[in-house]
Amino acid sequence: MSVTTVPLRPVSKGGLWLMWIGLIALLAAGAAFAFTGTPKIGFETVKAGTGPSPTATDVVLVKYEGKLDNGTVFDANEQTPMQVSQVVPGFSEALTRMQKGGKYKISIPPSLGYGARAVGPIPANSTLHFTVELLDFRSEAEVRAMQQMMQQQQMMQQGAPGGAPGAPGAPAPAPRQ
């Protein structure tokens, strides 16, 4: 097997600098495109909260009001639980940046909201504006455990086997002979 060698001319120092400058310019242009091309939510802290922030698997308890660009309120609730991962992407992202007891103003662009589809009173391609107060949050496991405990208490109150005699669903006392 024969190998043919081709002599390479050395690269001048000026050419090497040009290559590095070009590479840096290319990386900067790519970063600028990624930064400006990615939709972002508007996030303003009205009142700072304390402690950790919820994760995507947590269930939050929030007070909120949602408005459209023209000021029309499309939804509001004084106290509602919601799973962070089960809401529109922009709202989910905002929830993971909040802290318990905090109050926030967020703006969600259409691409991180409902996009090109109309949902109820929300027209297609709407920017959503929310005022949100994070009242509390729990992990999904904690919520499940609380639900099971409540179900057990309800069963006991309804007279599940072993409950108080005479309670609905409890075994009837044996007739006397």
Number of C-alpha atoms within 10 A of each C-alpha: 3 4 5 6 6 6 6 6 6 6 8 8 8 8 10 11 11 11 11 11 12 12 12 12 12 12 12 12 12 11 12 11 11 11 11 9 9 8 14 15 21 14 16 14 15 13 12 13 18 10 9 12 16 24 20 17 14 20 22 25 18 22 17 19 17 19 19 18 11 6 9 11 15 14 13 15 12 11 14 12 15 14 20 22 17 12 13 15 17 22 21 19 20 21 26 17 14 24 22 20 15 17 21 22 19 20 24 24 19 18 18 19 22 21 16 12 13 12 10 8 11 18 14 15 15 20 20 22 21 21 18 25 25 22 18 15 23 17 15 15 12 13 14 12 11 12 12 12 12 12 12 13 12 12 14 17 14 15 17 17 14 10 16 15 13 11 15 14 17 16 15 10 8 6 5 4 3
